[in-house]
Amino acid sequence: MMVSIKFLVNEFCKGHYDYKVPDHKWQPVFQYIVKNHNGLNFCSDKIHTLWTVNGGHLRRKIRNDKLIAKVLTLTLPGYVGEGLILYRGECRFLFESGQIGFCWTPEIDVATKFASGLNAIESGGVLLRAYAPSAAILSSPNDHSSLQMKEFEYTCDPDLLENITVIRSYEKLSS
């Protein structure tokens, strides 16, 4: 598939994502966005939905959380409010390697579902609790996350979270 970086940048800025685009294209797309953000038009709400639906997939393709955090800071709708206590169900391997994800919730039951389910498949899961100062929160939950998925997902820069603690660990799910 021959697709230009500028085409992919424009599609991303409109909130469009094609999972068939090869992995190696995405880092240059995100680097371009960081370098040229002043000249780009972001449909922040659509990018937010794109991230809510496809963020894990994009993260696996890009493999650079610092770059992703820069782009999300520039492109998401933002957050106005106080800091919050939030929870996340994380894969044990990712947690132990310092690769904590971006999506957090104030609902401990939602985070528990991920810690004991989807994120426990590879190596077991961990239920995390953290304080997210307002500067760490890149976006409040959107309608897709709140109304459809009932996950109430706040997108956060994991490097800016404070007091991340493991509340509970879950065994690896057997296949």
Secondary structure as UniProt FT lines:
FT   HELIX           5..13
FT   TURN            14..15
FT   TURN            19..20
FT   HELIX           23..25
FT   HELIX           26..36
FT   HELIX           37..39
FT   HELIX           44..62
FT   HELIX           65..75
FT   STRAND          84..91
FT   HELIX           92..96
FT   TURN            97..98
FT   STRAND          103..105
FT   HELIX           108..116
FT   HELIX           118..120
FT   TURN            121..123
FT   STRAND          125..132
FT   HELIX           134..136
FT   STRAND          137..139
FT   HELIX           144..148
FT   STRAND          154..156
FT   HELIX           158..160
FT   STRAND          162..170
//
